[in-house]
């Protein structure tokens, strides 16, 4: 029987558990988090990009429900952790010695092109529209924005997450 899953050839015919085990062995250390206050449809896109870039752990802060359609089943190959509150998430990241890097284009944020992202970062992405919560911004070790050159104020959060994850990879893996 032909394996029709959207996986690279190396993983064709392998059970999900074996794929997860193999990916865990090559974990490069990037962790991401998503604030889920409105069940944003972009979360699936972010999870799919995270899988493509080898992210092994994603924290979803707030609502446990999220729109998985855009993930295209890639959520089966990584570890998703649900955290009820921002306060609990911050405590977990501090205990794990992770630097919280909020990705948002708000006043005072640093330009991504001029920022060295820490190796022990957790990149945090907010909801499309409202962005990252004030509580998370206050706890962030730094706030980083992706520079814009056109007429729009911002790019889609799914696209922003993809750019930020790739920038971290360029600095630490590639």
Secondary structure, DSSP 8 states (H G I E B T S, - for coil): ----SS--GGGTT--HHHHHHHHHHT----EEEEEESS--THHHHHHHHHHHTT--EEEEEE-S----GGGTTGGGGSEEEEES-HHHHHHHHHHTT-EEEEE---TT-EEGGG----TTEEEEE-BTTTBS-HHHHHH-SEEEE----SSSS---HHHHHHHHHHHHHHHHT-
